[in-house]
Amino acid sequence: MNTANNNITSSSSHSDSLNSIKNKFFDIRLCVFDMAGTTVDEGNLVYKTVCNAITEALDSAGKSDKQVSLELCLEYGAGKEKRNAIRDILNRLDLSDACIESLTDTAFAAFKVSLATAYSKETLSEFEGMSELFEQLKARGRKVVLNTGYDAKTANNILTILGWSVGDQVDALITADDVENGRPDPDMITLAMKQFNIENSQQVLKAGDSGIDIEEGQNAECGLVLGVLSGAQNEQQLVKYSPDAILDKLTDLKALI
């Protein structure tokens, strides 16, 4: 389990944090990266879609007095399997358990339909320099795995839009459909380790843009757990989870290769 790093409290400290993990990074053999907000730039479209789906579900159930905001969705839904994210967001409202379950069903169904058409070449792209980062990591013998709270269909659609493929830009894609327990449980990371015969979790790096990504990495006892500020949550939110470092963007790792 990672210990707290109390020095990562301002943007000016990010370069120092990067230097502080250099020795640990040398031993990393497997890099597990989140997708939306970490490697994929989609402007929080997924959480805007979640927010709209919940709002529509509340309105259709005669609960228009209950309100959700994008900020609420980012804080309580970021990084999670999307059905669980919707349920956790609804749990922040004053609703009965039965109502929450019904609304979760309705909102999740609407979310899946909306997201299928929301993602396109016009609405998402890789963060600048991401393919080059993958290439450099792999050239140094490290495996690059994407993991995500998306279902397999959505995740693979994103790869297609970006022109990425397993066996080319990345070594594997692991989605919420591939495991019994989603984040913050370590199942996706454990599966990635098994795929590449890595037994020592200290040789694994996990990076993501949400607190639940950090928890996932810590629960897997990864050697490095990093937060990035390119997506869902800000530094104040991420630092509460005590990652080993917080980077402005994932491609800052190039300085360590």
C-alpha positions in Angstrom: 0.0 0.0 0.0 1.3 3.4 -0.9 2.0 6.0 1.8 0.9 9.6 1.7 2.9 12.1 -0.1 2.1 15.4 1.6 4.3 17.5 -0.7 2.0 17.4 -3.7 -0.2 20.4 -2.9 0.5 22.9 -5.7 1.2 22.9 -9.4 4.7 24.3 -8.8 5.6 21.0 -7.0 4.7 18.7 -10.0 8.3 18.7 -11.4 9.6 17.9 -7.9 7.1 15.0 -7.6 8.2 13.7 -11.0 11.8 13.6 -9.8 10.8 12.0 -6.6 9.4 8.9 -8.4 12.3 8.5 -10.8 13.9 5.6 -9.0 10.6 3.7 -8.6 9.8 4.3 -12.3 13.0 2.6 -13.3 11.6 -0.8 -12.0 8.2 -0.5 -13.7 7.4 -3.2 -16.2 3.6 -2.7 -16.6 1.9 0.7 -17.1 -1.9 0.7 -16.5 -3.6 3.9 -17.8 -7.1 5.0 -17.5 -8.8 6.1 -20.7 -11.2 9.2 -20.6 -9.4 12.2 -19.1 -6.1 10.4 -18.8 -5.1 9.2 -22.3 -8.2 10.3 -24.2 -9.3 13.9 -24.4 -13.1 14.0 -24.5 -13.8 17.2 -22.5 -15.6 15.3 -19.7 -18.3 14.4 -22.3 -19.0 11.1 -20.6 -19.9 12.8 -17.3 -21.9 15.5 -19.1 -23.8 12.6 -20.6 -24.2 10.9 -17.2 -25.5 14.2 -15.8 -28.1 14.6 -18.6 -29.3 11.0 -18.3 -29.8 11.4 -14.6 -31.6 14.7 -15.0 -33.9 13.2 -17.7 -34.6 10.2 -15.4 -35.5 12.4 -12.5 -37.8 14.6 -14.6 -39.6 11.5 -16.1 -40.1 10.1 -12.5 -41.6 13.4 -11.3 -38.5 14.2 -9.3 -37.6 17.4 -11.0 -37.1 19.1 -7.6 -34.0 17.0 -7.3 -31.0 18.4 -9.0 -27.6 17.0 -10.2 -24.7 19.1 -11.5 -21.7 18.2 -13.6 -19.6 18.9 -10.5 -21.5 16.4 -8.5 -21.1 13.8 -11.2 -17.4 14.4 -11.5 -16.9 14.1 -7.7 -18.9 11.0 -7.1 -18.9 9.3 -10.5 -15.5 9.8 -12.0 -13.6 6.6 -12.9 -16.3 4.2 -11.9 -18.2 1.6 -13.9 -20.9 3.8 -15.2 -23.9 2.0 -13.7 -22.3 2.2 -10.3 -21.4 5.8 -11.0 -25.0 6.7 -11.6 -26.1 4.9 -8.5 -23.5 6.6 -6.4 -24.5 10.0 -7.7 -28.2 9.3 -7.0 -27.2 8.3 -3.5 -26.2 11.9 -2.9 -29.8 12.9 -3.2 -32.6 12.4 -0.7 -34.3 9.4 -2.3 -35.5 6.0 -1.1 -33.4 3.0 -2.0 -36.2 1.7 -4.3 -36.4 5.0 -6.1 -32.6 5.0 -6.5 -32.6 1.6 -8.1 -35.4 2.4 -10.5 -33.8 5.7 -11.5 -30.4 4.0 -11.9 -32.0 1.5 -14.4 -33.7 4.3 -16.4 -30.7 6.7 -16.4 -28.2 4.0 -17.3 -30.3 2.8 -20.3 -30.5 6.4 -21.5 -26.8 7.0 -20.9 -25.8 4.0 -23.1 -27.9 5.2 -26.0 -26.6 8.8 -25.7 -23.0 7.9 -25.4 -23.1 5.6 -28.4 -23.7 8.7 -30.6 -21.9 11.3 -28.5 -18.4 9.9 -29.1 -17.0 10.6 -32.6 -13.9 11.9 -34.3 -15.2 15.4 -33.6 -15.7 14.9 -29.9 -12.6 13.0 -28.8 -9.0 12.6 -29.5 -5.8 11.4 -27.9 -4.0 13.9 -25.7 -1.1 15.4 -27.6 1.9 13.1 -27.5 0.1 10.1 -26.1 1.0 7.7 -28.9 4.6 8.8 -28.7 4.5 8.1 -24.9 3.2 4.6 -25.5 5.8 3.9 -28.2 8.6 5.1 -25.9 7.4 3.0 -23.0 7.2 -0.1 -25.1 10.6 0.5 -26.7 12.0 0.3 -23.1 10.3 -3.0 -22.5 7.3 -1.8 -20.6 3.8 -3.1 -21.3 1.1 -0.5 -21.9 -2.5 -1.4 -20.8 -5.6 0.7 -20.9 -8.2 0.1 -18.3 -11.6 1.7 -17.9 -15.0 1.8 -16.2 -16.5 1.7 -19.7 -18.1 -1.5 -21.0 -16.1 -3.3 -23.7 -18.3 -2.0 -26.6 -17.8 1.6 -25.7 -14.1 1.2 -25.0 -13.4 -0.6 -28.3 -15.4 2.1 -30.1 -13.1 4.7 -28.6 -10.0 2.8 -29.8 -11.5 2.6 -33.3 -12.2 6.3 -33.4 -8.7 7.1 -32.3 -7.1 4.6 -34.6 -5.6 2.7 -31.7 -5.5 -1.1 -31.5 -4.4 -3.8 -29.1 -1.1 -5.2 -30.3 -0.1 -1.8 -31.9 -0.4 1.3 -29.8 -1.3 -0.6 -26.6 -0.6 -4.1 -25.4 -4.1 -4.8 -23.9 -7.4 -3.2 -23.1 -9.3 -4.2 -19.9 -12.8 -3.0 -19.3 -15.4 -3.3 -16.6 -16.9 -6.2 -18.6 -13.8 -8.3 -18.1 -13.9 -8.5 -14.3 -16.3 -9.2 -11.5 -15.5 -6.2 -9.4 -14.9 -2.7 -10.9 -12.9 0.1 -9.3 -11.8 0.7 -6.7 -11.3 -3.1 -6.4 -8.0 -4.1 -8.1 -9.4 -6.8 -10.4 -8.6 -5.0 -13.7 -5.0 -4.4 -12.6 -4.7 -8.0 -11.3 -6.0 -9.3 -14.7 -3.4 -7.2 -16.5 -0.6 -8.6 -14.4 -1.8 -12.2 -15.1 -1.9 -11.5 -18.8 1.8 -10.4 -18.8 3.1 -12.8 -16.1 4.0 -10.0 -13.7 3.8 -11.3 -10.1 5.3 -8.3 -8.3 2.8 -5.5 -8.1 5.7 -3.1 -7.2 6.6 -3.3 -10.9 3.2 -1.9 -11.9 2.3 1.8 -12.5 -1.3 2.9 -12.4 -2.3 6.4 -13.5 -5.7 8.1 -13.7 -7.6 11.4 -13.4 -9.9 10.4 -10.5 -9.6 9.4 -6.9 -11.0 6.0 -7.6 -8.2 5.4 -10.1 -5.8 6.1 -7.3 -7.7 3.8 -4.9 -7.6 1.1 -7.5 -3.8 1.3 -7.8 -3.4 1.4 -4.0 -5.6 -1.6 -3.5 -3.5 -3.5 -6.1 -0.4 -2.4 -4.1 1.1 -0.9 -7.3 4.7 0.4 -7.1 3.6 3.7 -8.4 0.2 5.4 -8.3 -0.2 8.7 -10.1 -3.0 11.2 -10.5 -3.2 13.5 -13.6 -5.0 16.8 -13.9 -6.1 16.5 -17.5 -9.5 15.1 -16.7 -12.3 14.7 -14.2 -10.9 15.9 -10.9 -8.8 18.7 -9.7 -5.7 18.7 -7.5 -7.6 19.4 -4.3 -9.7 16.4 -5.0 -6.9 14.1 -6.0 -4.5 14.9 -3.2 -6.9 13.6 -0.6 -6.2 10.1 -2.0 -2.4 10.4 -1.4 -1.0 9.3 -4.8 2.8 9.1 -5.2 2.7 12.1 -7.5 0.2 14.3 -9.3 1.1 15.3 -12.9 -0.3 18.0 -15.1 -0.6 15.4 -17.8 0.3 11.8 -18.4 2.9 12.6 -21.1 5.0 14.3 -18.4 6.3 10.8 -17.9 8.4 11.2 -21.0 10.9 13.0 -18.8 11.6 9.8 -16.9 12.1 7.5 -19.9 
